[in-house]
Amino acid sequence: MSNAPATDELRIELRGPVLWLTIAREARRNAVSHAVLAALARAIEGAQAQRDVRAIVITGAGDKAFCAGADLQADQAFTTDYSEPQGHVARVLRAAKASTVPLIARVNGACMAGGMGLLGMCDLAVAARHAVFGLPEVKVGVFPAQVLSVLQHQIPRRKLAELCLTGEPLTSAQALEYGLVNYVDDDVDARLQWLLERLLDKSPAAIRRGLYTMKKIESMSFEESMSFTESQIALFTLTEDAKEGQAAFKDKRKPVWPGR
């Protein structure tokens, strides 16, 4: 794939219409380095121009950890330049927020600290039953500040406060209960494939424009969101996919999506 970042710490693989981004730092519990974060941002940004990429899966190598957060063994674990107002974590979260390609977290193990940010920035998530989740930053004297930007609308306020203030973890069952993940399964890959199949046979244009619309109205008031969406709905109907979808419905056949 074009614009793919060159780093041994992030594996990039295009499997049919799905771009897989695998943090390959298994010995460090897939803790993210600055190189990994920069590569993730570039890969997500680059995928936006690739119409053949229908979904992006983010995961970690092995079966022990999805991502343990920042690598606390590294020098300057949280920044490389205190004079730079935009850090690597912020760039990844911004890239995810702007993405009109669905992001799916494959949580194959421990999901901690900054790993919760990677999970929270994704549109969908499946988790292995042995996965655990947490925001343990207070245990090392810091706080999950940037992670709050993507978690504050996903987890009930009091539960999020408890996670941040105590640093204590959640089980996969609790993560499912609080809406952090869509599904928990003993076979995470089978569940992921099942979810992908339900997504990939749908209209690419509707998904692309739909994600754009969903993300735009998240911070709008009711009247602002109504004004925006009442103009957007007319644009949906003008796409080639909309015309094909309605024709296929009338003809009682499966649609062949142009993707435009």
Secondary structure, DSSP 8 states (H G I E B T S, - for coil): -TT----TTEEEEEETTEEEEEE--GGGTT-B-HHHHHHHHHHHHHHTT-TT--EEEEEESTTTEEE--B-TTSTTSS-S-TT-SS-HHHHHHHHHHH--S-EEEEE-SEEETHHHHHHHHSSEEEEETT-EEE-GGGGGT---HHHHHHHTTTS-HHHHHHHHHH---EEHHHHHHTTS-SEEESSHHHHHHHHHHHHHTS-HHHHHHHHHHHHHHTTS-HHHHHHHHHHHHHHHHTSHHHHHHHHHHHHTS-------
